[in-house]
Amino acid sequence: MSISSARLIALMLLLIGTSWCRAEVVIEEIRDKVVIARAKIDQEKTTLSGEITLTLTVEGPSRASVVPPRPLLLPSSAQAWRVREVALPTVESLSPERQRWRQDFRLSPFIAGPKVEIALTPLNVTAGTLPEMTITWSKGFSIQVTTTVEPDVGTLRPNTSIEAMPPPPRQPVGNSSVTRRWVIALSVVAGAIFTLSIVFMLAFRGKKIEPVIHDQAWVLSEITSLPVNNFSRLSEVLRSYIEHRFKIPVSQMTTNELLEVIDPNLRGELGTILQQGDIVKFAVNGVDTVDAGEWTNWIERAGRWVAATDQK
């Protein structure tokens, strides 16, 4: 066997081994022959310090609505994995009659073992004119989690010689010029601050700044003046009201995180409104926009939810 042939065989074995370690695995559930739910992982093997990407997709008739699972894993697997959302769900149009819903998650193992199971919780799906359905996964994933990393010899670098130390910095002969420059700079900054203070006082002299109170009257005034399909602003108004009404810092929370900390009796309708906003906001090519009549219905639902918070 020639040297070139041996190198070619070694390269093929390396590629085969790499593709085996990174092989994707997909499980699929089909309902009513038109709704297809898939769960995909990007690899079957990882280290205790690594992570796995899990992708959930649901294909079905247009106007499909999917409630993201919370929690993602069944109790049998929740203790073995840490779950993080990569981003909010997205919806793309496959054809005028079909859509695809998608969301990505990152899973990091807490334990090592030859078969660490990933068991998924069911999905609640509404698609087209079909009644709401619950998709239960008939099987899960089995992941090999190791505690050591095998080095790739091909990526190792040869030893290098010790680098020479850089020359020492030059010491200034005197520091009087440096001190003078600092004094000038501080004087300029102090003068600018003083000038801005005078301008501010003159501009607002005699004016009383009234703080905005994010109460129910403010919410109703804001949402009733919104243009059609402005779900982004509708979500911002509701979040500002929740922060004022319940003292919950929701500005940096995702929709799922917000729903977990709010009163359970208020979650249902609020979750429907915010998740519809997320779907429209992240939809591809304007998919899932609503007409004026549907928009009026969403505004009325938001107003009723705000009124219901008086009872909490």
N, C-alpha and C positions, 0 to 999 in steps of 0.2 A: 504494500500500500504506500502510495506516495505521500509526501508531507502535505501537499495541498488537499488531497482527499481526506486525510486525517483531520485537518483543520475544518473542512466543510462538515464532516460528521459531528465534530465537537460543537460547532456552532448550531447545528440542527438540534442536538440534544439539549443545549442551553435554552434555545427558544421554546422547545417543547416543555421543559421543566418550568420556565417562567410563565408560559400560558396556563399550565396546570395550576400553579399557585394563585394566579389571578383570575381563574375561570369564574364567569358569572353564573348564577343559579336563579332560575325563575320558577315561581309557582303561579298557577292560574286557576281562577274560578269563573264559570260562565252561568249566567242566570237568564232564563227566558230566551236563550239563543241570541240576545242582542246586547246584553250588558256583560262586559268582560273586565274582571278585576285581576290585576297582576301585582305580585310583589317580587322584587329583584334585588339580590345582593351582588356586590362587585367582586367578592372573593369568598372562598370557603375556609381560608386559613389566615390567621393574624397572630400578632404577639400581644402580650398583656398590656403593652404600652401603645398598641396600634389602634386602629378603628376600621369599621366597615360602613360602607354607604348602602343604605336601604332605600329603594325607590318604590312608591306605591302609585299605580295608575288605574284609572277606571274609564273605560270607553263605553259610550252609550248614546242614545238619542239626544238631540239638542235639548237645551235647558236642563242638563243634568246637574244635580246638586249632591255633593258628598260632604258628610260631616266628618272632619278629621278625627281619628280615634284618640281618645284621652282616657287612660294612658294608652300608649302604642302597643305595649306588650302585656300578655296575660301574667297573673301573679307568679306562675311557675318560672317565668323568664325575667320578670322585672328586677329580681334581686341580683341577677347576673350581668346586667347591661345598664350602662348609662345612655340615655336617649336625648339627642338634641336635634331640633329642627334646623335644617340648612336654610330654608326660606319659607315664605308663605306659599300656599297652594297656587298653582297656575292652571288656566283652562285654555286650550287651543282648539280651533276648528279643524276637523278632519275632512268634512264635507258639509254641504248645506244642512244635512240631516244628522250628522254625528259630531260629537265632541270628545276630547280626552282631558280628564282631570289628572293632575300630577302633584306629588309632594315628595321631597327628599329628606332623609334623616341620616344622622351619623350615630353609630352605636359603638361605644367603647366598653370592652369587657372588664368586669371586676374580678373574675376568677379565671384560672387556667384549667385546661382539660382537653381530652381528645374529642369530646362531643358536648359542647356548650350550646344548649338549645335556644332558638329564637322562635317563640310562639306568639303570633299576632292576634290582637283583639279584633272583633268583627267590625265591618264598615256598614254605616247606614247610608243608603243610596236612594235618590229619587231621580228617575230618568224619563223624560218625555211624558207620555200619558200613563206610564206604568205606575202602579201603587208603590209606596215606599217599601223598600226591601232591605233586609239585613244579610250581608254577605259574610258567612263564617268560613274561615280558612280550614280546609280539610287536612292540611299538613303544614309544617313549619320548616325551619332550617336547622342544620347541625354544623357547628363551626369548631374547627380545631384551633385552640388558643394555646400558644406556647409561651415559655418564659425566657427563651433565648433567641438571639438573632444570628443566623448563619451568614457570615460575611461572603460577599461576592469577590472572589480573588481577582476577577478582571477589573474591578474598580479601585483596587489598592494602588497607591502611588509609591514610587521609589523614594528611598531616604534622600534627604537633601542635606547639604552642609550647613553649619551654623552661620547665620547671617551676621555681618559685622554691625557693631553698635553705631547708631547715628552720632554725628559730632555734637558736642554739648552746645546748648544755645548761647548766643553771645550776650554777655551782661552789659546793660546800659552803663555809660560812663557816669551819668548823673540822673536823678529822678525829678529835677525841678521842672523840666518841660512837661513830663507826664502829669505831675501835680497840677500844673497850670491848665492843661487841657481838661482835666477832670473838673476843676473849678468852673471853667467856662461852660462845659456841658451841663453841669448841675444848675448853673444860673439860667441857662436857656430853658431847661425843663421846668424850673420853678416859675419863670416868667410866663411860660405857656399855660401852666396850670392856673396861675392867678388870672390871666386874661380870660380863659374859658369860664372860670368861676363867675367873673363879673358879667360876661355875656349871658350866662345861664340865669343869673339873678335878675338881670334887666328883662330878659325875654319872658320869664314866668312870674314877674312881680305882679301881685294882685290877682293872679290866676290860681284857682283852686282845682287841683287835679283829682277828679273823682275816679276811684277804682272801679273796674268792671266787676259786677257781681254775677257770677255764672249760676243764676237760679233758674227756676222753671220758666219765668217770663222771658228771660234772655234766650233760653233754648228755643222756645216756640217762635220768638221773633227771628232768630237766626235761620232755623230750618225751613220756615214757611216762605222765606225769600230766596231759597236756593234754586238754581237752574236745574233742569232735568238731568239726571244721571250724575250729579255731583256727589257721589257716595263718599269721596275722599273728605270733603268738608263736613258732610253729615257725621262721619265717624269722629272727626276732630271735635265737633261740638258736643257729641255725647261723651267723649272722653273727658273734656274740660268740665262738663257738668258732674260726672262721676267723681273726679278729683276734688271738686268743691263740695259736693254733697256728702261723700263718704270718706273724705280725707285719704284717698288711695292714690299713690304716685303712679299713675298709669301711662305717663307720657312715653316711657321707654319700654312698655310691656307689649308683647304680641297679643293678638286676640285670644289665643288659648290661655296665656298666662293671666290675662285680665279676668276671664271667666272663672278661673280656679280660685280667685281671691274674693270675688263678689258674692253677695248673699245668694245661696242656691235658688231661692224662690224668684230671683230676678234674672237668672241666667238664660232661660229658654228664649224669650223674645229678643233680648239684647244680643245673644249669640247669633240668632238668625239674621238680624240687621247688620251686625259687624262683619259676619262671614260673607253675606251678599256683597257688602262693600269691598271686601278683599277680592272676591271673585271678579267683580267688575274692574277693580283697580289693576289687577294683574292679568286680566284677560288679554289674549293675543288678537290684534287687528280689530279691536272694538267688539269682540264677542261678548254676549250677555248684557248688552245695553237694554234699557227698558224704555217704553213709550211714556207719554205724559200721564196716562191713566194709571199705569202701574207705579210710576214715581209718586203720584199723589197718595196711593195706598201705602207706600213705604213711609212717607212723611207722617201720615196719620198713625201708623203703627208706632213710629218713634215717639210721637206726642203722647200716645196712650201709655207707653212704657215709662216715660218721664213722670206722668201723672200718678202712675202706680207706685213710684218710689216714695210718695208721701206716707204710705202705709208702713214703711220700713224704718 
